Amino acid sequence: MIDFIKVIDYKIHVLENHQIHIYDEPFTKYFNRLLTKYLVNLSTREKLIKRKYFFKNKIPLILDEHHLFLCIKSYRLYEAFYINYYQVIDWKKMNRGVVIIFKDSHCMYLDSYKSFMSQIQKIYQILI
């Protein structure tokens, strides 16, 4: 189960099953590889989500029933960052930021509580 996907210096860092895996490939290529078993690519999946839920930007990415990624920083930016909603058990506001608590007991701090909550609202729209 993937906890998050982060792009640092054009390399993809994936926290999966308590281990960080680093891939030297573009985000789109990595995510397309994950989507191949669903016979769709990232561009098509993104267009379908946009059309169905009327999102304009920072589209959450749906991979399967265990992976629903919140877009913290879009893959179109230099340093992309996506968090798997199904691995998050709680979050707490801290000053202007937010502390996210994952199922496997690790935490992460994000600078913008408002941005995080806008992504959570998009996730709720998808799930309801």
Buried (B, 14 or more C-beta within 10 A) or exposed (E): EBBBBBBEEEEBBBBEEEEEEEBEEBBBEBBBEBBEEEEBBBEEBBEEBEEEEEBEEBBBBBBEEEBBBBBBBEBEEEEBBBBBBBBBEEBEEEEEBBBBBBEEEEEBEBEEBEBBEEBBEBBEEBEE
